[in-house]
Amino acid sequence: MDEINKLEATLHISFRNSALLQQALVHRSYLNENPDFNLPSNERMEYLGDSILSAVVAEKLYKDYPDLSEGDMTKLRSALVRRETLARIANHLKLDGYLYLGHGEETSGGRAKQSILADALEAVIGAVFLDQGFDTCRDLILRLYDAEVEKAVDDSLTSDFKSQLQEVVQSKYHEIPAYRVISAEGPNHVKEFIVEVVVGGRVIGKGSGSSKREAEKEAAKAALDAGT
């Protein structure tokens, strides 16, 4: 149970029934080789956690980003609850070290498999819901997902502005806009990039930001706002 206590500390949650958290880490392969183990697998908890995660992410997108369309929110939610994102967060929590895996799954690299890590994270979310209720579960999800949501929305907006500009430029000039960094000043943690977007040797927009990607987004937006 020492390992479970460590995970509770990582989650900043003290379980009333720590067996729920333990169950969230039990892969079915472990039970195949240890049929007398006193807990079931995490599959039912995973189902529950998946549903709660989807609802909480949808609520955050709806409340925090009122300018997003239904289609935008659907696309972003799908990106945020997909296996790769879940596995990345699971790795951040080091869930791989807590998993109960069968020997076969262990030797085949099960602790690094995205599907197993993603399922375990969803099961942990389900366990928190069962033990602590919805509000605490939502708080956990929002803590885990804060940076992921911001990055996903930023990536989406960057892609949208740049895609829109490329369509306009190709239609008008039969060219593809080019982005060039004209300056990058300041220390790494507060660096400011200034980017120009150019068509046919002519600057049609300029933007700045704390990353090259953000500056490119702002340059594309400026070009669109100017009518290109």
N, C-alpha and C positions, 0 to 999 in steps of 0.2 A: 504493500500500500504506500510505501515511501514514494514510489514513482508517481502514483496517482496524486499524492500531495504536491509533488513538484509541478505537475500539470495544472492542478488547481491554482497554484501560485502564478503560473504563466498566464492563465486565463483571468486572474484576479477575481476568482469566484470560489467560495467555500461551499461545497456540496453538502446538503443535508443527508443524502444517500449517495455515498461515493461509488457504490456498486453500479449506479447508472452511468457514471463516467467511465468506469472500467469496461462495462458492456459495450460502450461506443467504440472501443478499441479492439474488439474481438472479431477477427475475420473468420469467415466460415471455414477456411482451410484449417484453422487451429482446432475447431470442434471435430472435424473429420478425423483428426489424429488424437484428439483428447475428448472422447465422447462423454466422459464423466465430469467434465468441467461444469462448474455450478452456474454459469451464465450462458444465455443464448448469444447468437451472433448479433452484429450491429445492423443487420439489413433493415429491420423494421424501423429502427431509430433513424437510419439514413433516409428512408422515405419521409418520415416526419420532418426531419431537418431540412430536406430539400424544399418542401412546401413552405416552411416558415421563412427560409432564406429568400425564396423568390418573392414572397409577400413583402418582406422588410425592404428589399432592394427596390421593388416597385414603388413602395411608399416614399422612399427617400428621393428617387428620381422625380416622382410626381410633385412632392412638396418643395424640393430644393431647386428644381430646374423648370420653372413654369413655362419657359419658352420652347421646351422640347415637344415635338409632336408625338402622337401615339406611336407612329412608326419608329421614331428616334428612340423612344423609351423602350420599345420592344427589342430593338436591336441592341441597345446598351445592356438591358437586363440579361439577354442571352449571353452576351460577352462576359458579364460579371459572374454568372452562375455556371459557366461552362467548366469542364474538367480542368483545363489548364490553369484557370484562375484559382479554383479551389485548391489544387495541388500546390500552387505557389504559396498560398496563405498557410496551408498545412505544413509546408517546409519551414516557413517562418516561425511557426509554433513548435517545430521539431517533433511533430506527431509521429514521424517514422520510428523514433526511438521508443515509443510507448506501445506499439502495435503488438497484438497477439497473432502470430502467424504460424501456420503449419510448417514443418521442416521443408517440404517440397517448395512451398511458396517462398520461404526464406532463402533457400539456395538459388532460386531462379530470379532473385533480385526484387522480391515483392515489396520491400520497404521503399524502393525508389519508383514503383509504378504509380503513374498519375491516377489511374482509376481507383486504386486502393486508398491512396492519400485523400483523394476527393471524397470518396465514400466515408472515410473516417471523420473528416471535418464536418460533413453533413450530419453524421451520427452524433458527434459532440454537440452540435447545435441542438439536435433533438433531445439529447440528454439534459442540456441546460434548461430547455423549455419544460421538460417533465419535472425537473427538480426545483427550478427557481421561478417558473412562470414566464409569461410572454414579455413583460417589460424588461426584465434582466436579460432575457435572450436577445431581444431587439438591441439593447445597449451593447451587448457583446458583438453582434453582427456589425453594428455601425462602427465600433472601434476597430474591428478587423478589416473592414471594408473602406474606411475613410479615404485612404490614399488611392485605393483601387478605383473607387467611383470617380474621384477627381481626375485621375489619369485617363480613364475610359471616356469621360465626357470631353476632356481636352483633346484627346486623339480623334474623337468623332468630329468635333468642331473643326479641327485642323484639316482633317480629310475632306469635310464638306466644303469649306471655303476654298481650298486648293482645287478640289474637283470642279466646283462651280466655275472658278476662274479659268481652269483649263478648257472647259467646254466653251466658254465665251470666246477665249482667245483663238481656239482652233476654228470656231465658226467664223470669226471676223478676219483673222489674219493667217489662218492655216499654219500656225506655229504652235509650239508648246512653250509656255512661260518658263523662264529660268530664274532660279533664286541664287543670290550671291550675298555672302556675309561681307559687309563693308567695315564693321568694327566689332570687337569683342573685348570689352574693358571691365576692369575690376577683378578682385580676387574670385576664386572659383565659386565660393558659396554665395556671392552676390554679383556674379558676372552679368553684364547686360550686353545682349547681342542686338545689332542693328542689321536688318536684312532688306535688300531691294529685290523686287521682282521686275524682270526685264523682258521685253518683247521687241524683237527687231532692233536691238541696241538702245531702245527707249525705256527709261524707268517709268513704270506705270503704277507703282505702289511701294511704300516703305513701311516697315514695322519694327518694333523693338520688343524684347522680352527677355526673361531670365534664362531661356534656352533657345537654341537655334529653331527648334520646332515651333515654339510659341511666337518667335519673331516672324517666321515664315507665314504662320496663320494670320498675324496682324497685317503683314504686307499684302497677302491675298485679299483680306477683307477690305483694306484701304483701296486696293485696285478696283474691287467690285463696287465699293461705295462711290468711287470717282467716275464710274460708268465706263472705264477702260476705253 
